[in-house]
Amino acid sequence: MTIALHAPIHLKYFDDRRRLMLASALAPMLGCDTETATPVAQPAGSAPSRATQAVERDHRSPDLLGNAMLLPGLVESSTEGPFIKLIEGISHEYRGGRITLQALPVNRVTANVSNGVADFGFPELRLSADFDAKMPWRVSQASLGQVSFVLYTHKKRPLSKAQIQAANPKSFSYAIHAPSIPWGFPTENMVTFDGTFKMLNSGRIDGFLWAQEEADLVLQKLKLSQIRREFYAVYDDVFILPRTPRGDFVDQLLTELITKLRGNGRLQALYERVHRPYSDWQP
């Protein structure tokens, strides 16, 4: 099989990352200032839109278009980042067709998958069945691994998971930046990682919830002295797929490839470069 990757898309800034997300679908979470991805080549003599192609093609077509969400340290471009290398590893097990990847802002990825323009998107979190049922896309059966979420608070005003969950959502007084997913308490969207961490360090907000590797990368770069870390929870790392027969076909195919990669031991080695178990350290 062949995996085709577009020219690098340089990452500059991040807005809030829907959910994780960790949604237009978990609601807009991250946007970024980036160059436009190179479009998938059109057959000579034709110029249908990508959306039209997605609707009209055979839902069992073996060639797949994947959209990667631009994330610091994980997806720097369509050719750079440990998450891209993980998908390349999956592609090496695929003998039936061609996988093409694009790296795009989160909102573009969720829109492309929801509309059937892209066959799958990543990364995403597996949340509750009720929440997933409300999304314009669905999550994959197979999981790539688990991602740890960390609660970052101020050292002089530490806030624990237990305190947050015990607070009354109707009179919730904490300002917490987090992906727009159903945490069970009110949160605010992040604009940039740097901005959120600096607001937290100066005491202008009370907390920040995000995936460990992405947030830690920025925290270590900033070298802030007033941040406290605490483990929050782990979630399955999955793909998002169209709610169509095409999505069902791609889900089955990805499940088979991931199962094969896990069976030969390669999945764990590749995933450890993306996410590791929670690391208990303090800035």
Secondary structure, 3 states (H helix, E strand, C coil): CEEEECCCCCCCCCCCCCCCCCCCCCCCCCCCCCCCCCCCCCCCCCCCCHHHHHHHCCCCCCCEEEEEECECCCECCCCCCHHHHHHHHHHCCCCCCEEEEEEECHHHHHHHHHCCCCCEEEEEECCCHHHHHCCCEEECCCCCEEEEEEEEEECCECCCHHHHHHCCHHHCCCCEECCCCCCCCCCECCCCHHHHHHHHHCCCCCEEEEEHHHHHHHHHHHCCCCEEEEEEEEEEEEEEEECCHHHHHHHHHHHHHHHHHHHCCHHHHHHCCCCCCCCCCCC
